[in-house]
Amino acid sequence: METGKSGRPGNAGRWAVLALLAVGVLISFVDRTSISSTLADAGFVKHFALTNVDRGWINAAFFWSYGLFQVPMGWVADRYGVKWPYAVSFALWCVATALMGAVTALASLVVMRLIIGMAEAIVIPASYRWIRNNFDESQNGLAVGILAMGNKFGPALGAPVGAWFIVNYSWQMMFIATGLVGLIWLAPWLLLVRNDLPSKAQLTVANRRARSVTLGSILSSPVVWGGMITNFCYGYFTFYCMTWMPAYLVEQRNLSISRSGLYTFFSFAGIAIVAALAGWAADRIIARGANPILVRKAFTIAGFVGGCTVLLGAYAHSLGMALFWNVLSLSLLGLTTANNLVLSRLTLIPKQAIGLVTGVQQVATSLAGGVAASLSGWLLHVSGSYDLPIMVILVFLLIGALATALLFRPEWAPKVTEAQGEWRRA
């Protein structure tokens, strides 16, 4: 691939790689969320004799290993580059997804989910490190918005695709097909992405750069904790929708599995489109001289507040209004998506620690997935209704808005402990 003087890919090349990263994220979310359709399938539930609590734990299994490996994978991305760690991990999770179609015991199903979570932990730290190294502040919002379209269209497509395979074939075929088809992505990735596996000398430089922002500085930064809180609050809503929305639409709103997949698609397509547009709009405002931090905070808070309309859907009496608010609330949350991520992982974070900081913050995102999946299952079990799980979503959205307003301040960002000139010269 053609590169510029700085070592970056050419303009067309970097957008092509960004598109590949977005597709990679999409595939990862298809593979992690397609199980939500099987958990709404009566045949699958009967096959494994699942209770609501069991369904919550199956959904949560992915997130526990995903969260556990976030920091190690962030460390790997900072020191060993993006191309090969991503490629190896990608192949592993695709194969594990396909093998889920062959399992016959609940324990084996959970083990496969744990392996998928471990392998997919590379995706976000590696993607943000590549973006930080190849795009400027005035383009970060659009770049992250495009990447975010992948992690929203993933569940948008995963639900209807999963439902289609279940209705027309079987849940076993659904896992096999989605796992094996994803492997096609590896061909353009290996051909287009520059080999950034460092030499021994480059690894020494990378280690020195990484040490210039210590883990202690990262963990003591209110900005990092602000990102963890906002990522958790944002993730709680989105992961609830990924794991429980099909079941909610089938069991409480009496839709078929096929129709539930369709409305799940509309919700996640909405948040994906709004995320990209909001990131682009913030970039344009910043390019005209506005303060980047204030602009991105305003978009983020507006998204959290807009997401609160989910409560209107929970208490809507007609099916039409329930579906309207269901789609609109998640779509409005897209105002938060790119701007929160740029703010908490790029704008306020030293370049040499992007992978590690992203890994640390992804622990909170992963925790949100595990808590949303398992807690919602338990709340459904004790209340017999989805109203209580949705009320919890509202609380976390308000906490996210408050944390954004208070904690994202430049003076609270992680500090560089060595002379910046040293690592810049290296």
C-alpha positions, 0 to 999 in steps of 0.5 A: 500500500502506498504510504506518505512521508510520515509512514501513514498510508496514502489518503485513499489507502487509510480510508480503505483500511478504515473501511476494513476495520469497520467491516471487521468490527461489524463481523465481530458484532455479528458473531457475538450477538447472533446468539440473541436470536437463538435465545429467543427461539423456543427450540433452542431454549428447550434443547438446552433446558434454559431458564431466564437466568441461564439465558442471561449467563450465556449472554454474559459469558462472552463479556467476562472473557472479553473484559478480562483480556482488554488490557492485555490486548491493548498492551499487545496493540501498543507494542506489536502493532495492529496487522498480525495480532488482529489477523490471528485473533480474527481467525480464532473467533470466527472458528470458535463461532462456527464450532458453536453449531456443533456443540451439544452441551451447555458447558461447551456452548459457554466455553466457545463464548468465552473463547470468542470474547477473548479473541475479540478483545483485540478489536477495539484497542487495535482499531483506535490505535490505528485511527490515532496514528493515521487521522488528525483531530479534525477527522477523528469524529468521522473516522470513529463514526465510520468505525462505530457504524461497524459495531452498530450494523453488526448487531443490526444485521446479526439479529435478522440474519440469525433469525433468517437462518433459524427460521429457514435452516437451524440454529446450528447452521446459523453459527456455522455460516456466520463463523465461516463466512467471516473468514473471507475478510482476512484476504483483503486485510492481509493484502492491504494493511501495512506490516507494522510488526516492529523490529527489535529496535522499534520494539525498544522505542515502543516500550520507552514510549509506553512507559512515558505514560504509566499505568498509575497515571492512567488509573489516577486520571479522572478523564480515564475514569470518566471514559470508563463511566460513560462507556459503561453507561452507554454500553449498558443500553446498547448491550441490553438491546443486543442481548435482550431486544429480540426476546423483549419484542417476541415475549412482551410485544408478541412479534415473531422472531423474523419481525423482531430481527427486523426492528432490531435492525432498524434500531441499530441502523439508526444509531449507526447512521446518527453516530457517523453524522454526529461525528462528521458534524462535530468535526465540521464545527471544530474545523471552524474554530470551536473548542473540540472538548466542549463540542464533543461534550455537548453532543455526548450529553445530548445523546445520553438525554435523547436515549432516555426516551426508551422509557416512553417505549416501555410504557407505550400502550400501542405496539406502533408507539412502543416500536417507534420509541424503541427505535428512536431512543437507540438512534438518538444515543448515536449522538453520543457514540463517536464523540464520547469515544473520540473525547475519552480515547483520542482527544484527551489521551497521549498518543503513545498510550492509546492502546492501553487506555482503550483497553482499560476503558474497554474493561468498563464496556465489557463489564456493561455487557456482562452486567446488562445481560445477566442483571436484566435476566435476573430482573426479568425473572423476579419481576416477570416484566421487561419494564424494570430492566428498562428503568435501570437503563434510564438511570445509567443514561442519566449517570452518563450525562452527568459524568460527561459534564463533570469529568472530561477536563484537559487538566485531568488527562493522563500525564507524560512522565518523560520528556516528550521530545525523547519519544518523538525523536525515536 
